[in-house]
Amino acid sequence: MAQAGKGKLNYRCPSCFMRDLDIDMFFDRDKGEYYCLRCQYSGTEADVLEKNEMIRFRYRAMHTRYEKFDFD
């Protein structure tokens, strides 16, 4: 296995992040892709960014305070 190194930015693993685990990915310069040490996920920078955007829908209203509920 190639020497692991952090990329220019710390990306979260999309597979682990879906399970509420905050795991940073490592960058393999030989293959030009990011990979996770905890699970089997690996992908290009564009793939990682696309999947992380899909996950953000869970937290889109995290800072919104709901005071009125229309259950009636």
C-alpha positions as CSV (number, residue, x, y, z in Angstrom):
1,M,0.0,0.0,0.0
2,A,1.2,3.5,-0.8
3,Q,2.2,5.9,1.9
4,A,-0.9,7.6,3.3
5,G,-1.0,11.3,3.4
6,K,-3.6,14.0,4.0
7,G,-4.8,15.8,1.0
8,K,-5.0,19.6,0.6
9,L,-8.4,19.6,2.4
10,N,-9.7,17.1,5.0
11,Y,-12.7,15.4,3.5
12,R,-15.1,13.2,5.5
13,C,-15.7,9.7,4.4
14,P,-19.2,9.6,2.9
15,S,-19.9,6.0,4.0
16,C,-18.8,6.6,7.6
17,F,-20.5,10.0,7.7
18,M,-23.9,8.4,6.8
19,R,-23.5,6.4,10.0
20,D,-22.7,9.5,12.1
21,L,-18.9,8.8,12.2
22,D,-16.6,11.7,11.5
23,I,-13.6,10.0,9.8
24,D,-11.1,11.9,7.7
25,M,-10.0,10.4,4.4
26,F,-6.5,10.0,3.2
27,F,-5.1,10.8,-0.3
28,D,-3.2,8.2,-2.4
29,R,-1.0,10.2,-4.8
30,D,-0.2,7.2,-7.0
31,K,-3.9,6.4,-7.7
32,G,-5.1,10.0,-7.4
33,E,-8.0,9.1,-5.1
34,Y,-9.1,9.4,-1.5
35,Y,-9.7,6.4,0.7
36,C,-11.0,5.7,4.2
37,L,-8.9,3.7,6.8
38,R,-12.0,2.5,8.7
39,C,-14.2,1.2,5.8
40,Q,-13.6,0.1,2.2
41,Y,-14.7,3.4,0.6
42,S,-12.4,5.0,-2.0
43,G,-13.1,7.6,-4.7
44,T,-11.9,10.6,-6.6
45,E,-12.3,14.1,-5.2
46,A,-15.3,14.8,-7.3
47,D,-17.0,11.6,-6.2
48,V,-16.3,12.4,-2.5
49,L,-17.7,15.9,-2.8
50,E,-20.8,14.7,-4.7
51,K,-21.6,12.1,-2.0
52,N,-21.0,14.6,0.8
53,E,-23.4,17.0,-0.8
54,M,-26.1,14.2,-0.8
55,I,-25.5,13.7,2.9
56,R,-25.9,17.3,3.8
57,F,-29.7,17.1,3.4
58,R,-29.8,15.5,6.9
59,Y,-28.4,18.6,8.5
60,R,-29.9,21.4,6.3
61,A,-32.2,22.6,9.1
62,M,-29.8,22.1,12.0
63,H,-29.6,25.7,12.9
64,T,-33.3,26.5,12.4
65,R,-35.5,26.8,15.4
66,Y,-39.0,25.6,15.0
67,E,-41.5,27.2,17.4
68,K,-44.8,26.4,15.8
69,F,-46.0,23.0,14.9
70,D,-49.1,22.5,12.8
71,F,-50.2,19.0,13.9
72,D,-53.9,19.9,14.3
